[in-house]
Amino acid sequence: MSFNIDLKELSIRESERVEWKENGDYINIVTSIGKTITAFANDISNKLKEIEGKVLQHCRDYLSPSITPIVHEIDNPENKSTRILVFLILASPDAHVYRDGERSHYNVRDCCFQKNH
């Protein structure tokens, strides 16, 4: 796995994904880096939970009747450093409408069925 990292850009400032550490004794540096790694990892999980919550709220606010998807967070098989949110929607006997303020509309997926002879 290869990463292109622009150290000059990173050295300009810290950001939500970059944190610099000062030199010090070995134990304090290792502890500090370990805590930062944990914080970054938890930040990613928190962002996924925040996205999940906003999507579920959007489904309640803009879909009629509202839909509550089943949500799973899974590992990305192609990139272990990322996670994937999966929204499962069960079939419903109701016709659902998306309301975007002035209009309401039905969204229907195009499906192709192959006829067997």
N, C-alpha and C positions, 0 to 999 in steps of 0.2 A: 504494500500500500504506500503510495507516494502523496505527500502533501506539498503544495506550493505555499510557503509562508513568507510574507513580506515583512521581515523584521523591522525595516525602516518605518513602515506604516504602523506596526504594533508598538514601536517605541515612542510614538507621538503622544499617546494617552491611553489610559485604561478605558475599558468599555464594559458593556454587559457580558462580553465574552472574553475579555482580557484583563488580567490582574497581575501586576508586578510585585515582586517580593524583594525586600532589602536583604543584604548579606548579614549573616549572624552565625550563631553556633549551630552545628549540625542538627541537634535535636529540635530546636525552635523552628528552623527552616523546614524540616521534614514535617513537623506537626502542622505548621502554618499551611504548607502546600496541601497536605491531606485534608485539612478543613476546607480549603478553597475548592478542591476537587469535589468534595461532598456537596458544597454549596452550589457549584455549577450543575452537578447532576440533579440535585433537588430542584433547581430552578427550571430545568428542562421538564421534569415531571410536573411541576406546578403550572408551567405554561400549557402543557397538554391538558391538565385538569381544567384550566381556565378556558381553553378552546372548547373542550367537551361541554362545559357548563354553558358557554355562550351559544353553542349550536343547539343544545337542548332547549334553552330559553327561546331561541329564534323559532324552533319548531312549535313551541307553545304559543308564541305571539303571532306568527304569520301563517300557520297552517290551520285549516279548518276542515273537519275536526282536527284537533292537534294530534301530533304523532310523537311518540317517545321511542326513539331508536334504542336498541340494545348496543352498548358501547364496550369495545374491547381494546386494550392497549397491548400491542404485540411488538416483538423484536423485528427489526428490518433484516430479512435474511441476506440482503445485499450489502448492508452497512451496519455493523453491530453498534456503532456509536449513535445511531438514530432509532427512534421508535415510530410506530405507525398506529394511528387511531382508526379503528374499523367501526363503522356505523351499520348495524344490521337493522333492516326494516322488514317487518313481517307483513305478509299479504293482509289486506284489509277488505272487508265487504263494502266499505264506504268509499265514495268518490271524494278525494281530498282536493281542496283548493288552496293555492298560494295567494295570499293577499299582500300586495306591495304598496298599499296606501290608496291610490285612486282606483286601481283595478284589481280584480280577482281573476285568476286563470287556472285552468286545469293543465297540468304538465303530464304528458304521456310519453313513455319511452317507445321508440320505434323498435318493433320486433320483427324478425324474419323467421318464418317457419319453413322448414324444408319438407316438401311433400314426398312421401315414399310411395313408389309405384309397385 
